[in-house]
Amino acid sequence: MAKSEINGLLKALESAEAADGFQPILVGLREIFYRYGINADRLQVPMTQPLGFRDPRYWGVILTWRRQNDVVTSQWVDHERARRLGLPKVVGGKPDPGCPAQGSESPYWRVSESEARYFRTNLAEETHGYEVLEGLQKEGLRDYCCFGLSIPGSELPALISLASQKAFPDDLFERLSGLREVLSLCLYGAYRGSQARRIAQTYIGHETGRRVLNGAISRGCEETLEAGIMFCDIRGYTALSERLGDGILPIMNTVFQALGEEVEKEGGEILKFIGDAMLVAYGLEGRSREAVSQSMVATVQASFPRIRAIATALDEPVRVGFGCHLGPVVYGNVGTSERLDYTVVGPAVNLASRLERLAKKLGVGAVFSQPIQSGCSQLRFGGVHQLKDIAQPTPIWLLSQPMQIGAIP
C-alpha cells in the first residue's frame, strides 16, 4: 500500500475521533477500495461488542454507506435485543458477530465460519439463499462480496461487505488480500478509540470524559470556573434497601435513568453517583447565569412527576430531594497518584450539598440558593437558615407551586 493511502486511512481515523463516531472510517475505506480498483456502491461494517465496541445501551451498530445518497446510516442493536437473539457478549463467542437482524441467515455467518473468510456472489444470476441479498438485488446491485479481518484479542473476524451495480474485478480476492493487514489495523484503531471514548463518557460524563481523553489526566490538573451544582438524593433509601435487598438496584437504575434524562435535556452532566445520590454540574460555557438557573429549576420540576409515576408503577415509596446552587468551583483531578477522580470541589459544592440536606429536614422537594433565584423569578422565598459548617445564615428559595413537591410527603 502506498504511503498516500496509509495517510488516507490515518486521516480517516483522526476524523472519526474528532467526529465522535465511525462515519469517517467508512469514507476512508471507500476511498482506499476505489484506489485499488474496487468501486463499490454499498459498503457495510458491523461494529459489535465482541470486537471491542462498548456502549451502555447498545451491543453494536451496523454502519452502511450507499453511493446513491452518499450518507452513512446507523442500525443500532441494544443489549436486550442482542440477548434475545443469543448474540455473543464476550470475545470468543461463535454466533454471528455481524448483522444481528439477520442472524444465521446472513452471509456474515458464512464468512465467520469459513477458513478463507471470504464470500462472493453474483446477485443477478446465482442462487444465494440469503434474504438480505435478495433485498440488495432488488436495489439493482449485481456483485456482492463479504470478507473477514483479524482483530487482536478476538477470535471473531471483523467483517466488511461490498456491493456494486457493476461487476467487481475478477481478481477481487487478491486485491482484498493485499489490503487485509492495514484494514485490520484501521478497524482495530477505530475500536480502541471508540472503546476509550465510550468508557470515558459512560463513567465520568461526556464533557469530563472529553477533557480526560484530551490530556487532562494528571493530579492537580484543574481550573476554576462557574457552574450550577445540583445534588439529588433518593429519600428513604436505607429503609428501602434493607427491605428489598438486591431488589433496590433496579429501582435505583430506574430512578437515575429518569433523572438523568431530565438533566441531559437541560444541558447538565452527571459527574458521579454517590451511593443513593448523584452530583450534577451545569456548565456556563456559552450560556448565561439566568439560562443555567432556569435549566436547573426546569430539571427539578420535570423530575417530580416522573418519580411519582415510577413510585406508582412499582408500588414503592420512591421519593427524591434536590439542593441547587450556582457559583465558582474547582474542576479537575483529585486523589492519589494511582487513583484519581475528575470532579468539582469548593464552597459552592458544599453549599449545594447542605441545601439538599435542608430540603429533607424541611420536608420539601427542593431548595435553591440566592444565585439561582436571581435568574429564575418564579421561586418563592423560604426563609433564612443556618446551615452546618456554613458561617453566614443562608437565604433559601423553594418552588412556587407546592403541588410540584408532591414527591416528598
N, C-alpha and C positions, 0 to 999 in steps of 0.2 A: 504494500500500500504506500502510495506517495506521501511525502511529508505534508503536502497541502491538504490531503484527505484526512490524515490524522489530526491536523489542526482544525479541520471542519468538525470532527467529532468532539474534540476538546471544547470548541466554542459552543457546540450543542449542549454539552454537559454544563458549561458555565451558564448558559441561558436558562437551562432547566432549574439550576439552583436559584438564579435571580427571580425567575417567574414562580417559584414555589410549586412546580408541577412538572409533569413529564412531557407535555406537548412539544417543547423544542427538541426533545430527543427524537420523536418521530420525524420531525422536519429534517434533522441531521441525518437520520438513517435513510430517508428518502433520497437525499442528495447524494449520499455515498453509493446507493444502489444505482442511481442514474449514471454516475460517473463510471460505473462498472458495466454499463450497457444493460442494466436491469430496470426497465421503465415501467413501474407499477402504477396502477390506477387506484389500488386499495392496499393499505398497509395496516396490519393489526399487531399489537403487542399486549399480551396479558401480563399484568403486574400483580403477583399474588403473595400471600403470607408465607408459604413455604420457601419462597425465593428471597425473602427479606423485606417485603412490603409490610409496614407497620402502621396501623391506624386503629384508634379505639373503637371506631364504628364499623370499619369495613375490612373484610377478609382480602379483598382485592379490587382491582379496577381493570377493565378491558379498554384499551385505547385504540381507536380506529381513525385513520386518515383516509379521506376519499378525494380524488382529484376533482370531481365534478363541482364540489363546493369549497375545496381547499381548506377544510376545517378539521379539527380533531375532536371527536366525540368521546365521551366517557361513560361506560356502563359499569356502575358500582354494584358490588355484591357485599351485603352486610354479613356480620358474623352469624346471625341467626339463620339466614338463608344457606350459608355455607355449611352450617351444622346439619340442616335438614337434608342437604344434598350429599352429605357424607364426604365433603371435601377435606383434604388434609390440613391440619393446623400447625404441624411442625415439620421441620426439614426431614426428609427421608420417607414421607408418605408416598404411596403408589398411585392413588387416584389421579385423575386428570388435573394438572395444575393450571390448565388454560382456561377455556371458556366454560365457566360454571353453568351457564344456562343450557349448554348442550350435553355436558357430561360425556358418557361413553359414546354418544352419537356424534361427537365432534372429531374431526381429523387430528385434533391436538392429542387425543388419547393414543391414536395410532402412532404418531411421531414419538411420543414419550416412551412407548413400549418397544419401538424398533431400534435395532442396533445402529443403523445408518442415521437415525434421527432426521429423516428426510421423506417427504411425501409430495408428489406432484400429480396433477390430473388435468386432462383436457375437459373443461366444463361442458363444452358444446357436444362432445362426441362420446366420452366414456361414461360408463355406469359406475358412479362413485359411491352411492348408497348413503350419503350424508345429507340430511335435510338442510343444514346450513349452506352447503354448496349448491343445492337447488335454488336457494334464495339468491346466491351470487350469480347463478346462471340467468335468472330472470332479470337481473340488473344489467345484463348484456356483457358480463365478464366471461372470458374464454379460457384463460390459463390460470391455474391456481397452484401455489406451492406453499408448503409449511416446512420449517426446519428448526432444529433444536440447537441451543448453545449451552455449553457447560458453564455453570456458575460456581465459584468457590464456595464451599460449605454446604452445598445442596446436592442430593442425589437426583433431583429432578432437573430437567433442562428448562432453561428459559426459551420461550417459543416466539417465533415471528412468522406471520403468514403474509404472502404477497398474492395479489390477483391483478390481472390485466385484461383489457379488451383485445389486445393483440398477443400473439404467442411470444413467450419469453425465448431467449436464445437456447439453442439445443444443448449447449454446454453450461446450462444454468447451475447444475450441481457443482461443477468445478469452480465456477465463479464464486458461488456462495462459500465453498470450502476455503477458498483463499481469503475470505473475509471473516471467517468464524472467530478467530482468536481476538482480533481487535473489536469485533462487535460484542463478544463476551465481556471484554474489559469495559466497554462502553456501558452496557447494561448493568454490570456489576457496580460500576461507579454511580450510576443513577440510583440503584437500590440502596447503596450505602449512604448516599447523600439524603435520599428520601427517609431512610430509617432514622438518621440523626435528627432530621428536621421534625419528623412526626413525634419522636420520643420527647424532644425538647418542648414542642408545643403542647403535648399531652400532659407532661409532668410539671412544667414550670410556666406555661402560658405562651400565647402566640408572640406577643411583643417581647416578653422577657426571654423566651427561647431564641428569638431572632438576635437579641443582644448577645446572649451567651455564644451562639454559633458564630457571630461576627467578631468574637475575641474578648468579650468582657468576662473573663473566666478567672482572673487572679484575685486572691484575697486582698481586700482593700480597694478593689476597683469599684468606684462609687461616684454618684453625682447627687447634688441637692436640687430638687425640683418641687413644684407644687402639684398636688394631686388630691382628688377626692378619695377618701378612705372609708370603706364600709366593712363592719363586722356583722356577720349574721350567724345566729345560734339556733339550734333545734332545741326547743323547750321540752323539759321533761324527759330528756334523753336517757338519764340514768335509770329511771323507773322503767322506761320502755325496754331498754337493753337487758335489764335484769329479768323482765317478764318474757321477752321474746328470744333471748339468746342470739344465735346466729341469724334469726329472722329479722334482726334490726338492720342488717346490711342492705337488703333490697329496699327497705323503707328509706334509708339514708340516700341510696342512689337515686331513688325516685324523687325525693325532695331536692337534692342537689341538682338533678337534671332540670327540674322546673325553674329553680332559682337561677341556675347558670344560663338558661335560655333567655331569661329576662335581663340578666346582666349583660349578655352579649348584644341584645337588641339595643341597649342604651350606651354601648361603647365602653363598657367596663371589662376588666380582665381579672379572673380569679387567680390570685397569686399563690394561694395554698389552702389546703384543708387542715384544720387543727382539731382532730377528733370529730366532734359533732358541730364544729363551727367552720366558717370559711372567711378568709380575708380577701377583699376585693379592692382593686385600685381603678380609678377613673382618671386617665391622663388628660392634661390640659393642652397637649400639643395640637394646635390647630383649632382649639375650642376655647370659648370664654368661660370665666368662672360661673356666670349665670347659666350657660348651657350645661355645664357639668353638674351644677346643683340641681337643675331641673331633671337631668337624666337620672340622678341618684334617687330623687323623690319618685320619679316615674317607675323606677325599678321596684321600689318598695310597694307602691300602690298596685302594680300589676302582679306582684308576688303573692299577696294575701289571698285573693280569690283562688289562685291555683293551688295553694297549700290547703285551703278549706276543701276544695274539690278532692284532693288526694286523701285527706282525712276521712271524708265521707265515703269515698270508694273503698278505702282499706278498713273502715270502721275502727279507726285508731285515733287517739287524741294527739294528732300531729300538729304542732304549733311552731312558729318561728318568731324571732325578735331581731331588730336591727339597731345598730348605732352608726351614725353617719357624720363625718366631719370633712372639712376641706382646709388644707394647709400645707406648709413645706414639709417634705420628708427626705430622708436619706435613702437612696435607691441603689442597691449594689450587693456585693458578695460579703456575707458574714459567716464565720465559722472557724474551723480548724484548717490546717494546711492540707488535710486529707478529705475533709467533708465540708462542703460549702452549701450555703443556701442563698439564693438570689431573692432578696425580699426588700421590704420597706421598714424603716425604723425611725424613731424620733418622737417628740412630744405629740405631734398630730396623730400618730398611730395609737399612742397611749390614750389620748382623749377619745378617739372613736371607740376603743375597747371599753372605756369607762361608761360611755353613753349607752352601749349595748347592755351592759350590766344594769344601768339605771332603768332602762326600759323594762327589764324583768322585775326590778324592785317596785316600779310604779304600776305594773300590770298593764302596760301599753305595748303596742306592736313595734313602735319605732321612735327613736329620739334623735333629733337633729341639732346641730350646733348653729351658732350665730352666723358663720360664713355661708352655711347652706341656706339659711333663711334670707340672707341678703340677696340671694339670686333666685329665690323662689317664694314669692309673697303669699302663696296660699296656705302656708303653715300658720299655726296658732301658737301663741306664747304659752309655755308650760312651766314658768317659774324659774327661780334661781336655786341651784343645788350645789352643795359641797360634795365634790367627788373625791374618792380615795386617791391620795398622792398627787392631787392637783391643788396647787397653792391657793388660787383665787376661786371664789364661788363662780359657778358656770351657768349662764342663762341657757335654757333649752327651748326647743320648739317641737311641736307634735303635728301629726296630720290633722287637717282642719275638719275632716269628717270622721267622727268616732266610729261609725259603722264600718269603715275600712280597716279598723283594727281588730276585726272580729276573729282573727286567728288566735288571739290571746284572750282567754276568758277573764 
